Amino acid sequence: MSSYPKIAEALLRHHEGLSLKPYHCTAGKQTIGFGRNLDDKGITADEAAYLLHNDIVECEVDLMSFGYWQHLNDNQKAGLIDLRFCVGANGFRSFRRMKAALGRGDYQQAASEVLDSKFATQTGNRAQDIADLLTLEEGAHA
């Protein structure tokens, strides 16, 4: 078996360096990772799916820190993952009244709090979908 792929990878890692956030390379192209040219190449659908999977896991791990998480059904968990993904960790924590309603098991009120938010005015149907999931029975599908 040929060893050039491993040698090439080591060489590219050395020359390109690793950047976990986008930057502009010397040619002015938006770049990330080990020199991935986002302007000209972008990412593949498989790479996007991989990133999405990792983001969902990150959201779930964060949401598991809330005591009410274990009492939610799959529809409710999916809705909260969508919300957390969209607004980020700090943004999610700003939904104090929604989180309080979830803690009480008042899913209708939690849904109302999502709809009565700046998030809802900015996202429209997305907020409605999340609110619907918060009130959807286990086993039912949106």
N, C-alpha and C positions, 0 to 999 in steps of 0.2 A: 504494500500500500504506500502510496506517495505521501511525503511529508510536507509538500509545499503549501497546502492550505493552512496548516498550523503555523508554519513559518510566516506566511503572509499575514495571518491574523495577528501574530505577535508584533510584526513590523507595523501594521496599521494601528494597533493599539498604542504602540510607542510614538508614532509620528502624529497621530490625530489627537490623542489624549481623550479623556472621557469628560463629557459635559452632560449633566442630567437636566439642564435647563437650556432652552434655545439661546443661541448666540449668532452673531454674524461672523462668518469666516473671512479670511483675507480677501476673498472674491466678492464679499458683500452678500453672500447667500445665507438665508436662515438655515441654521445647522443645529443638530442635536446628537447626543450619543457619541459614537466614535466617528464623527464626521459625516453623519447622514445629512445630505442636502435636501432639506424639506421643500425648498422652492421648486427645484427641478424634478425630484424623485418622489417626495412625499412618503407615505407609508402604504403598505398593502392592506387589504381587507382583513387578512389573518392577523397582521400586527395590530390593527385597530381593535379587533375582537379580543386579542390578548390584553391590551391596555384596558379595555372596558371591563373584562373579567377581574383584573387586578383592582380597578377602581371600585367595583361592586364589593369585593372582599374587604377592602379598606373601609368602606361605608358600613358594612355589616359589623366588623370588629368594633368600630366606634359606637354604633347603635346598641351593641350588646352591653355597653356600660350603663345603659338606662334600665332601671328596675322593671319597667313595664314591658320591655322587649320580649321576655320569655312568655308573656301572656297574650301576645298578639298572634293572629292567624297569618297565614302565608300572604294573603292579599294585603293586609295591613303592613306587614314587613316590607313587601315589595313597594308599596306606596311611599313608605318612609325612606327606603333606600333611594328611590327616585328623587325625593325632596332633598335628602342629605347630599346626594351627588350634585344636584343643581346649585344649591346654595352654599355648600361647603360646611365644615365642622362648626365654625363660629356662627355662620348664618343659621344653621339648624338650631343651635343653642339659643338664638334670639327668639324663637317661637315658644316663649315661656307659657302662654295660656294654652297652646296646643299640647305641650308636654304635660302640663298639669292635668288637662282633661284625659290624656292617655293614662296617666298615673291613676286616675279615678276609674278608669274603664269606661269613660263617657266618650264613645267614639263619634257620636253625632256632633257633640260639642267640639271635639278635636277637628273634625271635618269643617265645621263652621269657622274655626279659627284659621285654618288654611285659606279658606275663601275670603276671610276678612283680613287680608294682609296685602302689603305692598307686592309681595311675591305674586299674588293672584292677579293684580292689575298688570304686572309685567309679563306674565306667562299665559294668562287666559285658560285655554283648554287643558294645559298641563296641570294647573292647580285643581281644576274640576276633576280630572282623572284621579289625582291623588286623593282628593276628598271622597270620591266615589269608592276608591279602594279601602279607605279607612272605615267605611260603613258596610262593606260587602261581607256577607257571611262566608265562613269557611267552606271551601268546596265550590263556591260560585266563582265565575270568571267574568272579568270586565270585558 
